[in-house]
């Protein structure tokens, strides 16, 4: 999990951050991103791609990562920004905000996925980076837990949709709630075309 960190450190970079996002696919809520700089050669036991961890494990690691990181920043792009610029651009914006917000300025960024945002520092996209890099995996956990916590809060405001269960993803129960109650303020309208067309066809 330190192969990429060691590779770029050997090229002279010192403050290397891992960056990942959470919430690209859901039908509702903002997209989150996190950037993390870990101490050199640090392995935090249990850190892995956030999707491979249980919610309980992610919650536990969230506090450990924040405590051990040299710097971290969690950022987001709003539903309005997703609608205005599309999810890919909003995703890039959230990641840029996370990197720019680091208290310790990074000199190199490793980005999970096949595309990197435009940054003031060199950046490289790493496909499935959250399973290959300790820093990216740590970022994936911070982004995922932060977004899940927000969706739990939003579930209290919009109880009919069950956000506390599916966190905004397009589960059967969520789609049925949209058909029954219509979309709410935090739904991404550009994601709901097929579901709302289904409703129109039924009428």
ROFIMAR-600488 format. One record per residue (C-alpha): residue in three letters; x, y negated, z. Coordinates in steps of 0.1 Angstrom, whole numbers, plus 2048, in hexadecimal, padded with zeros to 3 digits. Each point is the difference from the previous one (the first is absolute). Last residue first. Layout:
ALAXYZ
...
***
This chain:
UNK60A7AB769
UNK81781F800
UNK8147F37E3
UNK8077DF813
UNK80D81481E
UNK8188147EA
UNK80C7E07F0
UNK8077F3824
UNK81681F806
UNK8127FE7DF
UNK8087DB803
UNK809800825
UNK8267FA7FE
UNK7FD7DC7F1
UNK7E97F881D
UNK81A80781A
UNK7EA80381F
UNK8087E981E
UNK7E27EA7FC
UNK7E781D7FF
UNK7F58167E3
UNK7DC80E7FD
UNK7EE81081E
UNK7F68227F2
UNK8178037E1
UNK81D7F3815
UNK7F881881C
UNK7FF81D7E7
UNK8227F67F3
UNK80E800823
UNK7F1822809
UNK80E80F7E0
UNK8227F2808
UNK80E7E27ED
UNK81A7F4818
UNK7F67E3817
UNK81180D820
UNK7ED8217FC
UNK7F4806824
UNK8017DE811
UNK7F37F07DF
UNK7DF812806
UNK7EC7E97E9
UNK7E37F7816
UNK8167F281C
UNK80B7E17ED
UNK80E7E981B
UNK80B81D817
UNK80F8127E2
UNK8157E17F9
UNK813806820
UNK8068257F6
UNK80B7F47DE
UNK8197E8810
UNK80F81D813
UNK8028167E1
UNK8137E47EE
UNK81A7FC81B
UNK804825803
UNK8068047DB
UNK8187E37FC
UNK81580981E
UNK8028257F6
UNK8097F87DC
UNK81B7E880C
UNK81081C814
UNK7FF8177E2
UNK8107E67EB
UNK81C7FC819
UNK805825805
UNK8028067DA
UNK7F681E7EC
UNK7DC808809
UNK7F57DB800
UNK8147FB7E1
UNK7E88167EC
UNK80D7EC7E1
UNK81B7E880A
UNK7FD7DC7F4
UNK8217EC802
UNK8037DD80E
UNK81C7E57FD
UNK7F77E1815
UNK7EA7E17F9
UNK7E38187F9
UNK7EA8087E2
UNK7EC81F80B
UNK80D8237F9
UNK7F081A7EA
UNK801826800
UNK7F7807824
UNK80E7F9822
UNK8177E1800
UNK82480080B
UNK80B7DC807
UNK8227F0802
UNK80F7E2812
UNK7E67FF81C
UNK7FC7E1815
UNK7FC808824
UNK7DE7F280C
UNK7F08117E3
UNK7E37EC7F1
UNK80D7FE7DD
UNK8018267FE
UNK7DC80480D
UNK7F37E37EA
UNK8108107E1
UNK7EF821809
UNK7DE7EF804
UNK8057EE7DF
UNK8098207EE
UNK7E181180C
UNK7EB7E27F6
UNK8108037DD
UNK7F78257FE
UNK7DD7FB80F
UNK7F47E67E7
UNK8077DA801
UNK7E07EF80C
UNK7EF81F80D
UNK81E80C814
UNK8067DC80C
UNK7DC7FE80D
UNK803822811
UNK81E7F2812
UNK8258077FB
UNK81380D81E
UNK8207FD815
UNK81381481A
UNK8247F6808
UNK81C81380F
UNK8237F880D
UNK81D813811
UNK7E781C804
UNK801814821
UNK7E27F2812
UNK7E97FB7E2
UNK8098237F5
UNK7F880F822
UNK7DE7ED802
UNK7F480D7DE
UNK80E823807
UNK7E580681B
UNK7E47F47EA
UNK80D8147E2
UNK801820815
UNK7DC7FA80C
UNK7F47F97DC
UNK8108217F5
UNK81E7FE7E9
UNK80480A7DC
UNK7EF7E07F2
UNK8197EB815
UNK81E80D7EB
UNK81880B81B
UNK80D7F5822
UNK7FF81D819
UNK8217F9811
UNK80D7DD7F9
UNK8208037EC
UNK8187E2802
UNK81E8007E8
UNK8037DA801
UNK7E57EE816
UNK7DE7FF7EF
UNK7F37E47EA
UNK7DB8037FA
UNK7E87F07E7
UNK7DA806802
UNK7E37FD7E9
UNK7DA7FE804
UNK7E47FF7E6
UNK7E07EF80C
UNK7DF810806
UNK7E88157EB
UNK7FE8197E3
UNK82181080B
UNK81C8097E8
UNK81C7E7808
UNK7FC802825
UNK82380480E
UNK8207F27F3
UNK825808802
UNK8227EE804
UNK82180C80D
UNK8197E5809
UNK8268007FC
UNK8137E7814
UNK8248097F8
UNK8058037DA
UNK8248077F5
UNK7FB81C7E6
UNK80681A81B
UNK7E17F2812
UNK7EC8067E1
UNK809825800
UNK7FD804826
UNK7DD7F2801
UNK7F78167E2
UNK80C820810
UNK7F27F8823
UNK7E28177FF
***
